């Protein structure tokens, strides 16, 4: 990881609250059809640059990865699913134009089978994620949300899963408040 300094210690991500993760990628189905898959491959860096120029859009961090010589993808960490949706549907952003081109080509039968596209989006509630980084610069979730010494969240995975931020503690306390006239069990 050029330009990043590794910490000679164990850390964990400083994420609090829900975490929004998008996995998005492509698969080259026919290598000879370069004119179909190369524009798709080049579109993602353009979208990432666009998002980097406007941090208010909500992309916190990303990691470019390859699964094979055919499959390339990006793990993206977002502020919220709402900001992810807003970017995806914003007519003034490149993503919207790129999908319009792909949809037009599909309707004409010009891209079927040459390149595969996919994405998976997750909203992971606090208490359902944990991380550990040993002698690593900030990476993945820690690059998106910062990193803290491991001891601050717990040395064991179960302790990090059990960690709750003050914000989450307040939300749980609010849910336990019983409405007038109702029993604590909701009856």
Secondary structure as GFF3:
##gff-version 3
##sequence-region A 1 187
A	DSSP	beta_strand	10	13	.	.	.	ID=ss1
A	DSSP	beta_strand	19	28	.	.	.	ID=ss2
A	DSSP	alpha_helix	34	53	.	.	.	ID=ss3
A	DSSP	three_ten_helix	55	57	.	.	.	ID=ss4
A	DSSP	beta_strand	59	66	.	.	.	ID=ss5
A	DSSP	beta_strand	71	78	.	.	.	ID=ss6
A	DSSP	alpha_helix	81	89	.	.	.	ID=ss7
A	DSSP	alpha_helix	94	107	.	.	.	ID=ss8
A	DSSP	beta_strand	115	124	.	.	.	ID=ss9
A	DSSP	beta_strand	133	134	.	.	.	ID=ss10
A	DSSP	alpha_helix	141	145	.	.	.	ID=ss11
A	DSSP	beta_strand	147	149	.	.	.	ID=ss12
A	DSSP	three_ten_helix	150	152	.	.	.	ID=ss13
A	DSSP	alpha_helix	157	162	.	.	.	ID=ss14
A	DSSP	alpha_helix	166	176	.	.	.	ID=ss15
###
